[in-house]
Amino acid sequence: MSLTFPNTSRSFDEIRNVVRFTGYDGMFEVKFFVDATALVKTAASKVSEADCLRAFDAARARIQVAATRLYSPKRGTIYTLSAADLV
């Protein structure tokens, strides 16, 4: 099977400073986190939830391509994408 993203929901985790979203490999759920600093270029250590979610939505296609590239069924079901993964 290949990785798909049928659920467009995403959420901001303020404690981890990431945006969470989910992909699926067949019936298996794969959790992804995108580091907020990869989404919003700022000097501040914390960025707002609204800014992160807006940036995520604007870059969703690119983020999903990066997530697909990073994903390997043998590597597990939880991934964190950094700025380097989004280039």
C-alpha positions in Angstrom: 0.0 0.0 0.0 1.0 3.6 -0.3 0.6 6.5 2.1 -2.6 8.5 1.7 -4.0 11.6 3.5 -7.8 11.3 3.3 -8.4 13.2 6.5 -7.6 16.9 6.1 -7.8 17.7 9.8 -4.7 19.1 11.6 -4.1 20.5 15.1 -1.5 22.5 16.9 0.3 21.1 19.9 1.4 24.0 21.9 3.6 22.0 24.3 5.6 20.3 21.5 5.3 23.4 19.2 4.2 21.3 16.3 1.3 20.8 13.9 -0.1 17.3 14.0 -1.7 15.5 11.0 -2.4 11.9 10.0 -1.7 9.7 7.0 -2.8 6.1 6.3 -1.0 3.2 4.9 -3.9 0.9 4.2 -5.6 0.4 7.6 -2.5 1.6 9.5 -2.5 5.2 10.9 0.7 7.1 10.6 1.2 10.2 12.8 3.1 13.2 11.6 4.3 16.3 13.3 5.7 19.4 11.6 8.0 21.5 13.7 6.5 25.0 13.9 9.8 26.6 13.1 9.7 24.8 9.8 6.4 26.4 9.0 6.8 30.0 10.2 10.0 31.8 9.8 10.4 34.0 12.9 13.0 34.9 15.5 10.5 34.1 18.3 10.8 30.7 20.1 7.0 30.3 20.1 4.6 31.1 17.3 0.9 31.4 17.4 -1.4 28.5 16.7 -3.2 30.5 14.0 0.0 31.3 12.2 1.2 27.7 12.3 -2.1 26.3 11.0 -2.4 29.0 8.3 1.2 28.2 7.2 0.4 24.4 7.3 -2.7 24.9 5.1 -0.7 27.0 2.6 2.0 24.3 2.3 -0.1 21.2 2.7 0.7 19.7 -0.7 4.5 20.2 -0.1 4.2 18.8 3.4 2.4 15.7 2.2 5.0 15.1 -0.4 7.8 15.4 2.2 5.9 13.1 4.5 5.5 10.5 1.8 9.2 10.7 1.0 10.1 10.3 4.7 7.7 7.5 5.4 8.9 3.9 5.5 6.7 1.1 6.9 9.7 -0.5 8.5 10.6 2.7 10.4 7.5 3.1 12.5 4.3 5.1 12.6 5.4 8.4 14.1 7.4 11.0 12.2 8.5 14.6 12.8 9.2 16.8 9.8 11.8 19.6 10.2 12.6 22.5 7.9 15.2 20.3 6.2 12.5 17.8 5.2 10.4 20.5 3.5 13.0 21.7 1.0 
